[in-house]
Every structure is written in structure tokens, then in C-alpha cells.
Amino acid sequence: MKEGNCCSDYKVCEMISENYTTITNIANCKFASEDKSLCFQCKENFYLYNNRCELNCPPNTKVIVNNKICVDDENKKSKY
């Protein structure tokens, strides 16, 4: 485990620690890719969903609280 910061996706923690930027054109993003096109972790009080930082998770998603991310909830998807 790296010191200091928590990543939204542990698989990219090493890449973030080496190549992240805090200057981004993605609203409310804390750590983004070097080209500023992908958000890896949102600022405090925001949740990461589909590369955007949301104040609340959208409908049909569930919250992974520890990582501050929203994921699609298969149980809530429409069956029509």
C-alpha cells in the first residue's frame, strides 16, 4: 500500500503515483491521467462514475463507500 492517498481503483495506484496531475479539465477531479482525459480519483465529497465526478451516485448504481465510486447495479436495471 502506498502512503498518503487512496485511489479509486487500486489497479492504477502505481501509475497515479508516478504520472498523475492535479491540474485537470475534469470537474471536481483530484487525480487525472497525464493527458487530463481520465479521472482516477475525485475531490472530497464527490463520487467517481464513468470518468466523471458526481455529487451523488446516479440511479441504477450503488456506492462503494470506501473507494468513493459508483458502479452499475445489475439488480436495479430495468428488465424491459
C-alpha positions in Angstrom: 0.0 0.0 0.0 1.3 3.4 -1.0 1.5 6.2 1.6 -0.7 9.3 1.6 -3.5 8.9 -0.9 -6.3 6.4 -1.6 -7.0 5.6 -5.2 -10.5 4.9 -6.6 -9.1 1.9 -8.4 -6.3 0.1 -6.8 -5.1 -1.2 -10.1 -4.0 2.2 -11.2 -2.4 3.3 -7.9 1.2 2.8 -9.1 0.5 4.6 -12.4 -1.1 7.5 -10.5 1.8 7.8 -8.1 4.2 8.1 -11.0 2.2 10.0 -13.6 -0.7 11.9 -12.1 -1.6 15.5 -12.4 -3.7 17.6 -10.1 -4.5 20.1 -12.9 -7.4 18.8 -14.9 -10.2 19.8 -17.1 -12.5 17.2 -15.5 -14.7 19.0 -13.0 -14.0 18.1 -9.3 -11.3 15.6 -10.2 -8.4 15.3 -7.8 -6.0 12.9 -9.7 -6.2 12.6 -13.5 -4.1 11.0 -16.2 -1.2 12.9 -17.6 -3.2 14.0 -20.7 -6.0 15.1 -18.3 -8.6 12.9 -20.1 -9.2 10.3 -17.4 -10.1 10.9 -13.8 -8.8 8.4 -11.3 -9.9 10.0 -8.0 -12.4 12.7 -7.3 -12.1 15.6 -4.8 -13.6 15.1 -1.4 -17.4 14.7 -1.3 -17.6 13.5 -4.9 -18.0 10.0 -6.3 -16.3 8.7 -9.5 -18.7 7.3 -12.1 -17.9 6.9 -15.8 -14.9 9.1 -15.6 -16.9 12.0 -14.1 -17.1 13.2 -10.5 -20.7 13.3 -9.3 -22.1 14.7 -6.0 -24.4 11.7 -5.8 -24.4 8.4 -7.5 -26.9 8.2 -10.3 -30.0 6.0 -10.2 -29.4 2.3 -11.0 -25.9 2.5 -9.4 -24.6 1.5 -6.0 -22.0 3.2 -3.9 -18.7 1.6 -2.9 -18.2 3.9 0.1 -14.5 3.1 0.9 -13.4 3.9 -2.7 -15.9 6.8 -3.3 -17.1 5.3 -6.6 -20.4 4.4 -8.1 -20.9 1.2 -10.0 -23.8 -0.1 -12.1 -26.2 -2.2 -10.0 -27.3 -5.1 -12.1 -30.2 -5.7 -9.6 -31.7 -2.2 -10.3 -31.6 -2.4 -14.1 -34.8 -2.4 -16.0 -36.0 -5.8 -17.2 -37.9 -4.4 -20.2 
